[in-house]
């Protein structure tokens, strides 16, 4: 297992989550939720990869949950559900 790769995925996850949250906070009344949910989804997927590589079960479970919730948010934003 390459630790640099894992750290890269953790960094991607963290940075995207922070940027999405910042965007949502700044653009509260007119935020494009497709951008928000998409960035949070990619952040969650990167977290899944990182935590799977580190064999951390509890954070991995949370990241899986976040993936599902963000996919639901994306489908609601697009009007599919």
N, C-alpha and C positions, 0 to 999 in steps of 0.2 A: 504494500500500500504506500503510495507516494503522499507524504504529508503536505507538500506544496500544493498539490491538486486539491486536497481536502480544504486547506486554508483558503484557496481561491474560491471554491464554491461557498464557503462560509462568508467570505467577504462580499461576494455577489449577493447572497441572500440578505445580509445585513444592510448593504448600501441601497439595494432596491426597496427594502422595507422602509428605511429611513426616508428616502426620496419620495416614495408614494405617500407616506404619512405627512411629510412636509407639504407636498402638492395639495393633498386633501385639506390640510389646515389652512393653507393660503387661499385656496379657491373654494372655500366652503359652500357658497351659494351657487357657483357655476362650474363645479368640477366635472370633468368628463369622466364618468364612472367606469367607462370601458378601459381607459388608461389606468385608472387606479386599480381595478380588479386584475387587469392583465399584469401589471408590475408586481402586485402582491402574489399573483399566481406563479410567475417566474421566480420570485423570491422564495416561495414555498418549495418549488421543485428543486431549486439549488440547495435549499436546506435539507430536503429529503436525501439528495445525493450525498451531501456532507455527513449527515448523521448516520446514514447507512454505512458509509465508509468507516466511520468511527465506532459503529456498533452501539449507538446510544438509543435504546429502545423508547424511552419516554419522550424525548424531544422529537424523535422520528414519528411517533404516533401523533403528536401535535401538528407536525408539518403535513402529515397525510390529511388530517382534519382540515387544516387551512387550505390545502389544495382543493378539497371537495367544496368547501364554502366559497372559495373564490371562483371555481367553475360555475357554481350555482349563481353567483353574482354576475358573472359574465353572461350567462344565458338569460337572466332576468333583464339585464341592461340591453341586450340585443332583441328582447321581446320574444324569445323562443319559448318561455314558460309563463 
